[in-house]
Amino acid sequence: MRIEAIDFQILESEPVTPEWRPLRTMREYPDAHKVRFGHELFKGEGIRLAKRPAYLCLLRIRTDANLETCGVFSMGWGKEDIEWMARTFKVQWTPELIGSNALDREYLWHKMWMARRYFHMPSTAPLALIDSLLWDLAGLHAQLPVHKLLGGFRNRVPAYLTETGIPYEDTLKSAQRAVDEGFKGFKDHAMLGVQTNLALAKDLRNLVGDEMVLMHDPVQQYSVEEAIVVGRRLEELGYLWIEEPLQEFDLNGLKRLSDAIDLPVMALESIHGNPYLAVPYLTAGAIDMVRQTGLGITGQMKLANLAEMFGLNCHGGSPHVVAAIRNDDWWEVAAWPPTGTDRAISAAFAGLIEDTTEVKDGYMYVPQTPGLGRKIDWDQIEAQTVSAV
């Protein structure tokens, strides 16, 4: 099954309102013996502009087996800029992909892995997209869902609700929502300082009871000493893990923390270069759980399998990867929509490519239809297309 063409389609929406408000702002920690920075909720005004059309660029892969797939390559408010990005990418990557066997995913993954350096790519997101689309084509070709091609371990995974970092009382309200909606767990991103975070942790445990799983993600705000204090208290409260407690380049600090507490320490969400860069953290015993950041579905499987060889869990990533492995016990569900500057654009084009991953009754159910299990409205895509590259 050869790749015949990689094309781009530029879609235009009806006029929508661009708007954005930052989630966080920086702050100095009070009473620190030396200046140290943390973060808190943004208190200023956001941005809101007059209505205008939004533009979406789809990357479309077509094969000689009469199979094709597509995914979102980029989006923005300027048609010419998006077209330029599509043209430059196509010129660079056509020689690398056209004529290749679409089923040679491992070969193409390694080529893309090296190209990310040789081409000085500012983002590997397009490469992750291509890898995922190649898996989609393989599933469509085999008439199997991707998670079955990857190995197949289960069809559902317990789900927890995650909060992005909001005031104390609002976090408790979100935890109550997790209870009311049947989630199996709740994760906070409290950024209120050590003592307030610990008070919140106690109130969260009292609110949800002993049966619900709790996790804490302070988003790298602690020192090693603070993380030890927090970790030991969370152990007493029956928490499942602490995530991103330190800046993640601090391998030695993570090692000191992991040695000092029994609570599992998860990290590597912000360390790029996985699966390979995870190796020194694992061999040093610096972490107990690996946050999934592998490049594409192929890279995620490599990282999950690497973690398993060390007897560790690897958390996050594609629902198909999670369903295909045994060392990821949870599915994370955001309590609120994304806060990015492109959310108005995403809303404008909602429904063109529908992810059929379902969360209900406290579980994530992975799609059972061929490929990635998405529903693509090709007719509407064609109706909204204003140019092709």
PETA-V111786 format. One record per backbone hydrogen bond with DSSP energy under -1.0 kcal/mol. CO is the residue of the C=O (numbers start at 1). NH is the residue of the N-H. Records with the same first field share a line. If there is no record, write none. Layout:
CO: NH / NH
This chain:
1: 102
2: 64
3: 99
5: 62
7: 60
8: 389
9: 58
10: 386 / 387
11: 56
16: 52
18: 49
20: 47
23: 42
25: 40
27: 38
36: 29
38: 27
40: 25
47: 20
52: 16
54: 13
55: 76
56: 11
57: 73 / 74
58: 9
59: 71
60: 7
61: 69
62: 4 / 5
67: 63
69: 61
71: 59
74: 57
76: 55
78: 82
79: 83
80: 84
81: 85
82: 86
83: 87
84: 88
85: 89
86: 90
87: 91
88: 92
89: 93
90: 94
93: 97
94: 98
97: 100
100: 3
101: 104
103: 105
104: 108
105: 109
106: 110
107: 111
108: 112
109: 113
110: 114
111: 115
112: 116
114: 117 / 118
115: 119
116: 121
117: 120
124: 128
125: 129
126: 130
127: 131
128: 132
129: 133
130: 134
131: 135
132: 136
133: 137
134: 138
135: 139
136: 140
137: 141
138: 142
139: 143 / 144
144: 371
145: 148 / 149
146: 150
147: 152
155: 366
157: 364
158: 331
159: 184
160: 333
161: 187
162: 335
167: 171
168: 172
169: 173
170: 174
171: 175
172: 176
173: 177
174: 178
175: 179
176: 180
177: 181
178: 183
179: 182
184: 213
185: 161
186: 215
187: 163
188: 217
193: 197
194: 198
195: 199
196: 200
197: 201
198: 202
199: 203
200: 204
201: 205
202: 206
203: 207
204: 208
205: 209
213: 186
214: 240
215: 188
216: 243
223: 227
224: 228
225: 229
226: 230
227: 231
228: 232
229: 233
230: 234
231: 235
232: 236
233: 237
234: 239
235: 238
241: 216
242: 266
244: 220
245: 222
247: 250
249: 251
250: 254
251: 255
252: 256
253: 257
254: 258
255: 259
256: 260
257: 261
264: 242
265: 288 / 289
266: 244
267: 291
273: 277
276: 279
278: 282
279: 283
280: 284
281: 286
289: 267
290: 315
295: 299
296: 300
297: 301
298: 302
299: 303
300: 304
301: 305
302: 306
303: 307
304: 308
305: 309
307: 312
308: 311
313: 290
315: 292
318: 322
319: 323
321: 325
323: 153 / 154
327: 314
331: 160
333: 162
340: 343
342: 346
343: 347
344: 348
345: 349
347: 350
349: 352
352: 377
354: 375
358: 365
360: 363
362: 159
363: 360
364: 157
365: 358
370: 373
371: 146
375: 354
376: 378
377: 381
378: 382
379: 383
380: 384
384: 12
387: 10
